[in-house]
Amino acid sequence: MSKKWIAVLLSVCIWAVSLLPVQAGEISDAETLILQYQAYQDSFEAIEKRADVEKNGYRAIENQSFPVVLESFGEKEVTFLPIMDEKYSRLALLILDERGNVLFKTNQLETNNKYRGQLKQPTRDIASVAFQDLNGDGLTDIVLITNCKNDTGSYVGKPYKVGDVLFQGEKSFYRDWRISDKINRFSMNKSAEFIISYVRDGNSTEALYTASTLEELLDNGFTVVEEQCYYRNFEKQGLLQVIPGSIRIANYDVFMIYLVNEQGYIVWSFQPMGDYDNLYALKGMTCRDMDGDGMKDLVVLARYSYAGPADELLVDTKCSIYYQRTDGFEEDREFKRYHHCTEEDTVGGLVEIIREYWGWTKEE
């Protein structure tokens, strides 16, 4: 966003705030926020060379700074330097010449918009940076993934990733918010390879979340796990086919389970892998009454992989339970705190443990 449009935006906001009823001598919360944002933006605009970073309240993220040739900036290498605002945890990117002068900078990033209407953001650090031509124009683009963790709300304390792509223009970079939205809305932010496969090659997990029929899933590359595919009569939902499977993109298997009616329409879907990167192994599934209410529930036992802090491969075993209710299914929130799954767990053994948790006797 240019300085001109930022100034216009701030002027409009201050004008709108001036219309709010405020007692004499008081400053409204909205006006305080606008003044804070203006001060934050002024500090960012004051960064004109590398030496200005720290004195304007930013921390340089040196371990994610790289020399790179960016075609529209000339034949010489420039320096890609991410910086973090220490007060508000807002990320910015700088492109510097060999003398440390700023050639380009931006703080218009997806990771700075996780808390809508707030300055303080949940960005913790950078997970990955990659440089590739993604739109075929011969110019090197930037793939950026950040690690975030919310301090408040239902997602509090749970780490997650935010992906972004900056396309190179003429001595500048720009974002397409529609691409960034899909990257994150459809969980394609696991790695730079995943994002590149989507943006450059057109491979997408979108159908996993938007398909209305099994045929549509199959047409978009969904592979069914045949040995775990079967029909069950769900008391409140009728006769449905349980169909687990995945779409494979950039060496990742994105796992989902669907309930499909006899006409081929999807009536319910489950995402047991959550924020894990990849389905490592499906150990088994069963549809049985777990909580003693007389209705069949769904139990899924699988192993999922993800990248650790040093980019090492880590694998967790996870049991997911979905209880049938009158209006659909409800994911378990209690048993997972009671029992920690290990690699030795089996579906049969878990059925006994889950039923015991809900008060079933051995005879039942």
Kinemage of the C-alpha trace (Angstrom):
@kinemage 1
@onewidth
@group {chain A} dominant
@subgroup {mainchain}
@vectorlist {calphas} color= white
{ca met a 1} P 0.000 0.000 0.000
{ca ser a 2} L 1.449 3.403 -0.965
{ca lys a 3} L 2.053 6.272 1.470
{ca lys a 4} L -0.688 8.226 -0.311
{ca trp a 5} L -3.348 5.572 0.280
{ca ile a 6} L -2.235 4.994 3.880
{ca ala a 7} L -2.648 8.712 4.532
{ca val a 8} L -6.091 8.686 2.896
{ca leu a 9} L -7.138 5.636 4.945
{ca leu a 10} L -5.997 7.209 8.197
{ca ser a 11} L -7.782 10.471 7.366
{ca val a 12} L -11.043 8.666 6.665
{ca cys a 13} L -10.751 6.624 9.874
{ca ile a 14} L -10.017 9.687 11.996
{ca trp a 15} L -12.971 11.508 10.380
{ca ala a 16} L -15.242 8.532 11.134
{ca val a 17} L -14.027 8.386 14.740
{ca ser a 18} L -14.718 12.106 15.126
{ca leu a 19} L -18.402 11.377 14.559
{ca leu a 20} L -18.572 9.001 17.543
{ca pro a 21} L -20.027 10.349 20.817
{ca val a 22} L -17.098 10.980 23.188
{ca gln a 23} L -17.044 12.991 26.399
{ca ala a 24} L -14.920 16.141 26.423
{ca gly a 25} L -11.280 15.366 27.144
{ca glu a 26} L -11.676 11.647 26.432
{ca ile a 27} L -10.142 9.632 23.596
{ca ser a 28} L -12.104 6.669 22.283
{ca asp a 29} L -10.590 3.183 21.940
{ca ala a 30} L -10.987 3.421 18.162
{ca glu a 31} L -9.129 6.712 18.012
{ca thr a 32} L -6.374 5.319 20.244
{ca leu a 33} L -5.992 2.362 17.884
{ca ile a 34} L -5.758 4.677 14.877
{ca leu a 35} L -3.086 6.782 16.559
{ca gln a 36} L -1.138 3.642 17.494
{ca tyr a 37} L -1.371 2.355 13.934
{ca gln a 38} L -0.177 5.692 12.578
{ca ala a 39} L 2.824 5.600 14.945
{ca tyr a 40} L 3.564 2.004 13.906
{ca gln a 41} L 3.342 2.916 10.213
{ca asp a 42} L 5.529 5.995 10.715
{ca ser a 43} L 8.229 3.812 12.307
{ca phe a 44} L 8.067 1.403 9.393
{ca glu a 45} L 8.275 4.206 6.821
{ca ala a 46} L 11.341 5.599 8.639
{ca ile a 47} L 13.381 2.487 7.771
{ca glu a 48} L 15.475 3.545 4.791
{ca lys a 49} L 18.634 1.498 5.442
{ca arg a 50} L 19.769 -1.531 7.445
{ca ala a 51} L 20.967 0.635 10.335
{ca asp a 52} L 17.412 2.005 10.839
{ca val a 53} L 15.895 -1.374 11.748
{ca glu a 54} L 16.653 -1.623 15.479
{ca lys a 55} L 16.207 2.073 16.290
{ca asn a 56} L 12.667 1.950 14.899
{ca gly a 57} L 11.618 -0.922 17.162
{ca tyr a 58} L 12.290 -3.860 14.839
{ca arg a 59} L 14.393 -6.988 15.203
{ca ala a 60} L 16.239 -8.356 12.169
{ca ile a 61} L 15.628 -12.088 11.643
{ca glu a 62} L 19.172 -12.858 10.529
{ca asn a 63} L 18.795 -16.651 10.212
{ca gln a 64} L 16.182 -16.127 7.473
{ca ser a 65} L 18.133 -13.457 5.569
{ca phe a 66} L 19.531 -14.502 2.180
{ca pro a 67} L 21.454 -13.068 -0.776
{ca val a 68} L 19.376 -13.465 -3.927
{ca val a 69} L 19.276 -12.220 -7.504
{ca leu a 70} L 15.955 -10.514 -8.196
{ca glu a 71} L 15.799 -9.778 -11.907
{ca ser a 72} L 13.949 -6.450 -11.873
{ca phe a 73} L 16.408 -5.082 -9.285
{ca gly a 74} L 19.416 -5.719 -11.556
{ca glu a 75} L 22.041 -8.409 -12.071
{ca lys a 76} L 23.753 -7.974 -8.712
{ca glu a 77} L 22.719 -9.913 -5.612
{ca val a 78} L 20.480 -8.095 -3.171
{ca thr a 79} L 19.701 -9.086 0.414
{ca phe a 80} L 16.335 -10.412 1.526
{ca leu a 81} L 15.886 -9.421 5.190
{ca pro a 82} L 12.757 -10.106 7.267
{ca ile a 83} L 12.249 -7.920 10.327
{ca met a 84} L 9.835 -8.186 13.258
{ca asp a 85} L 8.181 -5.294 15.070
{ca glu a 86} L 9.043 -6.039 18.723
{ca lys a 87} L 5.956 -4.406 20.201
{ca tyr a 88} L 3.224 -5.765 17.969
{ca ser a 89} L 4.802 -8.950 16.504
{ca arg a 90} L 4.129 -7.723 12.968
{ca leu a 91} L 6.423 -8.960 10.229
{ca ala a 92} L 7.933 -6.878 7.425
{ca leu a 93} L 10.246 -7.697 4.524
{ca leu a 94} L 13.152 -5.617 3.236
{ca ile a 95} L 15.151 -5.856 0.006
{ca leu a 96} L 18.572 -4.212 0.532
{ca asp a 97} L 21.380 -3.294 -1.856
{ca glu a 98} L 25.067 -4.022 -1.158
{ca arg a 99} L 25.358 -0.833 0.941
{ca gly a 100} L 22.358 -1.703 3.102
{ca asn a 101} L 19.959 0.784 1.505
{ca val a 102} L 16.323 -0.268 1.276
{ca leu a 103} L 15.277 -0.899 -2.320
{ca phe a 104} L 11.844 -2.235 -1.410
{ca lys a 105} L 9.893 -2.954 1.767
{ca thr a 106} L 6.438 -4.222 2.684
{ca asn a 107} L 4.429 -5.081 5.769
{ca gln a 108} L 1.319 -6.036 3.782
{ca leu a 109} L 1.474 -9.736 4.652
{ca glu a 110} L -1.099 -12.434 5.417
{ca thr a 111} L 0.510 -13.172 8.786
{ca asn a 112} L -0.189 -9.565 9.894
{ca asn a 113} L -3.937 -10.071 9.542
{ca lys a 114} L -4.720 -13.001 11.832
{ca tyr a 115} L -6.266 -10.783 14.538
{ca arg a 116} L -8.665 -8.619 12.554
{ca gly a 117} L -8.733 -4.993 13.650
{ca gln a 118} L -5.783 -5.382 16.025
{ca leu a 119} L -2.198 -4.198 15.869
{ca lys a 120} L -0.805 -7.023 18.007
{ca gln a 121} L -0.486 -10.215 15.939
{ca pro a 122} L 0.307 -13.871 16.796
{ca thr a 123} L 3.373 -14.250 14.543
{ca arg a 124} L 6.243 -15.961 16.388
{ca asp a 125} L 8.887 -16.574 13.742
{ca ile a 126} L 9.517 -17.629 10.150
{ca ala a 127} L 9.168 -21.315 9.292
{ca ser a 128} L 10.338 -21.199 5.671
{ca val a 129} L 11.393 -18.922 2.827
{ca ala a 130} L 11.799 -20.003 -0.799
{ca phe a 131} L 12.558 -18.177 -4.058
{ca gln a 132} L 11.086 -19.423 -7.371
{ca asp a 133} L 9.311 -18.144 -10.450
{ca leu a 134} L 5.724 -19.197 -9.735
{ca asn a 135} L 3.731 -17.422 -12.456
{ca gly a 136} L 6.031 -18.053 -15.423
{ca asp a 137} L 7.011 -14.432 -16.087
{ca gly a 138} L 10.745 -15.048 -15.673
{ca leu a 139} L 10.921 -13.155 -12.371
{ca thr a 140} L 11.769 -14.771 -9.042
{ca asp a 141} L 8.906 -14.744 -6.537
{ca ile a 142} L 8.955 -15.243 -2.749
{ca val a 143} L 7.228 -18.032 -0.804
{ca leu a 144} L 6.881 -17.195 2.889
{ca ile a 145} L 5.617 -19.383 5.754
{ca thr a 146} L 5.363 -18.098 9.329
{ca asn a 147} L 4.740 -19.849 12.643
{ca cys a 148} L 1.880 -18.375 14.676
{ca lys a 149} L 0.316 -19.026 18.073
{ca asn a 150} L -2.776 -17.266 19.402
{ca asp a 151} L -2.815 -15.830 22.926
{ca thr a 152} L -6.619 -15.743 23.137
{ca gly a 153} L -9.690 -17.443 21.665
{ca ser a 154} L -10.661 -21.056 21.048
{ca tyr a 155} L -7.349 -21.746 19.267
{ca val a 156} L -5.235 -20.390 22.136
{ca gly a 157} L -1.780 -21.918 22.581
{ca lys a 158} L -1.986 -24.150 19.497
{ca pro a 159} L 0.748 -23.463 16.912
{ca tyr a 160} L -0.194 -23.107 13.259
{ca lys a 161} L 1.372 -21.963 9.987
{ca val a 162} L 0.452 -19.098 7.683
{ca gly a 163} L 1.534 -19.220 4.038
{ca asp a 164} L 1.986 -16.314 1.645
{ca val a 165} L 3.314 -15.595 -1.860
{ca leu a 166} L 4.821 -12.328 -3.083
{ca phe a 167} L 5.071 -11.958 -6.851
{ca gln a 168} L 7.899 -9.854 -8.271
{ca gly a 169} L 6.917 -6.810 -10.278
{ca glu a 170} L 9.060 -3.935 -11.519
{ca lys a 171} L 11.431 -3.333 -8.577
{ca ser a 172} L 8.608 -4.309 -6.256
{ca phe a 173} L 6.528 -7.229 -5.005
{ca tyr a 174} L 2.777 -7.652 -4.821
{ca arg a 175} L 0.368 -10.151 -3.258
{ca asp a 176} L -2.802 -11.734 -4.612
{ca trp a 177} L -4.964 -12.034 -1.489
{ca arg a 178} L -7.152 -14.662 -3.184
{ca ile a 179} L -4.162 -16.988 -3.537
{ca ser a 180} L -3.044 -16.388 0.051
{ca asp a 181} L -6.597 -17.019 1.266
{ca lys a 182} L -6.825 -20.392 -0.493
{ca ile a 183} L -3.350 -21.450 0.646
{ca asn a 184} L -4.410 -21.067 4.277
{ca arg a 185} L -8.126 -21.877 4.075
{ca phe a 186} L -7.439 -25.231 2.433
{ca ser a 187} L -4.368 -26.141 4.539
{ca met a 188} L -1.831 -25.841 1.726
{ca asn a 189} L 0.626 -24.005 3.985
{ca lys a 190} L 2.518 -27.064 5.249
{ca ser a 191} L 5.724 -26.337 3.324
{ca ala a 192} L 7.176 -24.240 0.506
{ca glu a 193} L 6.963 -27.311 -1.756
{ca phe a 194} L 3.238 -27.583 -1.046
{ca ile a 195} L 2.625 -23.906 -1.881
{ca ile a 196} L 4.754 -24.112 -5.030
{ca ser a 197} L 2.833 -27.191 -6.197
{ca tyr a 198} L -0.407 -25.231 -5.831
{ca val a 199} L 0.598 -21.824 -7.218
{ca arg a 200} L 2.942 -22.934 -10.004
{ca asp a 201} L 1.479 -26.307 -10.985
{ca gly a 202} L -2.196 -25.886 -10.083
{ca asn a 203} L -2.401 -28.859 -7.688
{ca ser a 204} L -4.937 -28.178 -4.949
{ca thr a 205} L -6.680 -29.693 -1.926
{ca glu a 206} L -9.675 -27.390 -2.404
{ca ala a 207} L -11.928 -30.230 -3.608
{ca leu a 208} L -11.498 -31.999 -0.251
{ca tyr a 209} L -13.459 -29.179 1.379
{ca thr a 210} L -15.811 -28.086 -1.396
{ca ala a 211} L -16.832 -31.257 -3.280
{ca ser a 212} L -20.491 -32.241 -2.984
{ca thr a 213} L -20.242 -35.716 -4.557
{ca leu a 214} L -17.887 -38.683 -4.483
{ca glu a 215} L -17.499 -38.387 -8.247
{ca glu a 216} L -16.210 -34.827 -7.859
{ca leu a 217} L -13.656 -36.004 -5.308
{ca leu a 218} L -12.414 -38.775 -7.593
{ca asp a 219} L -12.192 -36.381 -10.543
{ca asn a 220} L -9.847 -34.203 -8.462
{ca gly a 221} L -7.398 -36.977 -7.595
{ca phe a 222} L -8.919 -38.383 -4.401
{ca thr a 223} L -7.636 -41.919 -3.709
{ca val a 224} L -9.931 -44.165 -1.652
{ca val a 225} L -8.510 -46.515 1.003
{ca glu a 226} L -10.515 -49.477 -0.297
{ca glu a 227} L -9.864 -51.869 2.618
{ca gln a 228} L -11.466 -49.405 5.053
{ca cys a 229} L -14.411 -48.507 2.807
{ca tyr a 230} L -17.819 -49.985 3.779
{ca tyr a 231} L -21.538 -49.296 4.275
{ca arg a 232} L -23.040 -48.697 7.715
{ca asn a 233} L -26.564 -47.922 8.857
{ca phe a 234} L -26.258 -44.811 11.012
{ca glu a 235} L -29.359 -44.541 13.172
{ca lys a 236} L -30.005 -40.820 12.615
{ca gln a 237} L -28.373 -40.521 9.197
{ca gly a 238} L -29.497 -43.701 7.398
{ca leu a 239} L -27.447 -46.058 5.217
{ca leu a 240} L -24.157 -44.397 4.305
{ca gln a 241} L -20.846 -45.468 2.818
{ca val a 242} L -17.784 -44.668 4.930
{ca ile a 243} L -15.059 -43.545 2.509
{ca pro a 244} L -11.573 -42.671 3.798
{ca gly a 245} L -8.899 -41.450 1.411
{ca ser a 246} L -6.442 -38.726 0.495
{ca ile a 247} L -5.139 -36.350 -2.137
{ca arg a 248} L -1.379 -36.441 -2.670
{ca ile a 249} L 0.416 -33.148 -3.314
{ca ala a 250} L 4.185 -32.555 -3.163
{ca asn a 251} L 4.838 -35.767 -1.189
{ca tyr a 252} L 2.041 -35.026 1.280
{ca asp a 253} L -1.047 -37.213 1.687
{ca val a 254} L -3.905 -35.018 2.917
{ca phe a 255} L -6.364 -37.362 4.647
{ca met a 256} L -10.150 -37.015 4.917
{ca ile a 257} L -13.119 -39.288 5.630
{ca tyr a 258} L -16.546 -38.886 4.022
{ca leu a 259} L -20.005 -40.314 4.573
{ca val a 260} L -21.703 -40.718 1.202
{ca asn a 261} L -25.349 -41.636 0.563
{ca glu a 262} L -26.633 -44.111 -2.012
{ca gln a 263} L -26.986 -41.331 -4.588
{ca gly a 264} L -23.286 -40.487 -4.301
{ca tyr a 265} L -23.709 -37.206 -2.387
{ca ile a 266} L -21.450 -36.313 0.532
{ca val a 267} L -23.545 -35.833 3.680
{ca trp a 268} L -20.705 -35.479 6.224
{ca ser a 269} L -16.917 -35.137 6.277
{ca phe a 270} L -14.197 -35.567 8.905
{ca gln a 271} L -10.641 -34.202 9.046
{ca pro a 272} L -8.877 -36.395 11.636
{ca met a 273} L -5.332 -35.310 10.688
{ca gly a 274} L -5.989 -31.752 11.881
{ca asp a 275} L -2.876 -29.591 11.516
{ca tyr a 276} L -0.468 -32.453 10.901
{ca asp a 277} L 1.448 -32.331 7.622
{ca asn a 278} L 0.880 -35.803 6.239
{ca leu a 279} L -0.890 -39.145 6.700
{ca tyr a 280} L 1.931 -41.518 7.646
{ca ala a 281} L -0.203 -44.659 8.111
{ca leu a 282} L -3.891 -45.431 8.642
{ca lys a 283} L -3.921 -48.114 11.353
{ca gly a 284} L -7.660 -48.750 11.299
{ca met a 285} L -11.246 -47.531 11.704
{ca thr a 286} L -14.456 -48.805 13.238
{ca cys a 287} L -18.100 -47.709 13.409
{ca arg a 288} L -19.591 -48.780 16.752
{ca asp a 289} L -21.425 -47.252 19.688
{ca met a 290} L -18.713 -45.844 21.946
{ca asp a 291} L -20.547 -43.659 24.477
{ca gly a 292} L -23.538 -45.931 25.187
{ca asp a 293} L -26.297 -43.860 23.595
{ca gly a 294} L -27.311 -46.589 21.138
{ca met a 295} L -25.943 -44.806 18.045
{ca lys a 296} L -22.883 -45.763 15.992
{ca asp a 297} L -19.837 -43.555 16.351
{ca leu a 298} L -16.674 -43.391 14.246
{ca val a 299} L -13.219 -44.201 15.646
{ca val a 300} L -10.084 -43.523 13.564
{ca leu a 301} L -6.557 -44.561 14.551
{ca ala a 302} L -3.730 -43.234 12.399
{ca arg a 303} L -0.142 -42.009 12.447
{ca tyr a 304} L 0.651 -38.534 11.137
{ca ser a 305} L 3.986 -36.927 10.322
{ca tyr a 306} L 5.176 -33.343 10.622
{ca ala a 307} L 8.386 -31.322 10.525
{ca gly a 308} L 10.086 -30.650 13.856
{ca pro a 309} L 11.953 -27.495 14.960
{ca ala a 310} L 15.094 -28.570 13.082
{ca asp a 311} L 13.056 -29.682 10.055
{ca glu a 312} L 13.354 -33.312 11.196
{ca leu a 313} L 10.563 -35.839 10.506
{ca leu a 314} L 8.377 -36.499 13.551
{ca val a 315} L 5.474 -38.959 13.767
{ca asp a 316} L 2.530 -38.991 16.215
{ca thr a 317} L -0.161 -41.610 16.770
{ca lys a 318} L -3.624 -40.121 17.149
{ca cys a 319} L -7.076 -41.508 17.891
{ca ser a 320} L -10.020 -39.459 16.644
{ca ile a 321} L -13.570 -40.157 17.833
{ca tyr a 322} L -16.720 -38.721 16.263
{ca tyr a 323} L -19.907 -39.268 18.285
{ca gln a 324} L -23.169 -39.518 16.383
{ca arg a 325} L -25.791 -36.994 17.474
{ca thr a 326} L -29.304 -36.290 16.241
{ca asp a 327} L -28.079 -33.534 13.922
{ca gly a 328} L -24.755 -35.020 12.787
{ca phe a 329} L -21.471 -35.847 14.507
{ca glu a 330} L -19.501 -34.266 17.346
{ca glu a 331} L -15.725 -34.605 17.645
{ca asp a 332} L -14.370 -35.924 20.966
{ca arg a 333} L -12.828 -33.334 23.284
{ca glu a 334} L -12.622 -35.397 26.492
{ca phe a 335} L -11.162 -38.861 25.869
{ca lys a 336} L -8.060 -37.447 24.137
{ca arg a 337} L -7.143 -35.761 27.430
{ca tyr a 338} L -7.662 -39.063 29.283
{ca his a 339} L -5.650 -41.383 27.020
{ca his a 340} L -2.417 -40.576 25.216
{ca cys a 341} L -2.059 -42.802 22.137
{ca thr a 342} L 1.166 -44.652 21.373
{ca glu a 343} L 2.429 -46.677 18.434
{ca glu a 344} L 1.374 -49.864 20.261
{ca asp a 345} L -2.328 -48.933 20.361
{ca thr a 346} L -4.779 -50.911 18.212
{ca val a 347} L -8.354 -50.119 17.207
{ca gly a 348} L -9.661 -53.167 19.115
{ca gly a 349} L -7.786 -52.187 22.260
{ca leu a 350} L -8.964 -48.583 22.007
{ca val a 351} L -12.602 -49.666 21.695
{ca glu a 352} L -12.353 -51.332 25.114
{ca ile a 353} L -10.582 -48.341 26.665
{ca ile a 354} L -13.084 -45.837 25.219
{ca arg a 355} L -16.101 -47.875 26.307
{ca glu a 356} L -14.638 -48.302 29.790
{ca tyr a 357} L -14.160 -44.530 29.923
{ca trp a 358} L -17.892 -44.089 29.199
{ca gly a 359} L -18.909 -46.646 31.851
{ca trp a 360} L -19.399 -49.819 29.847
{ca thr a 361} L -18.721 -53.093 31.675
{ca lys a 362} L -16.654 -55.902 30.151
{ca glu a 363} L -19.797 -58.019 29.626
{ca glu a 364} L -21.379 -55.294 27.524
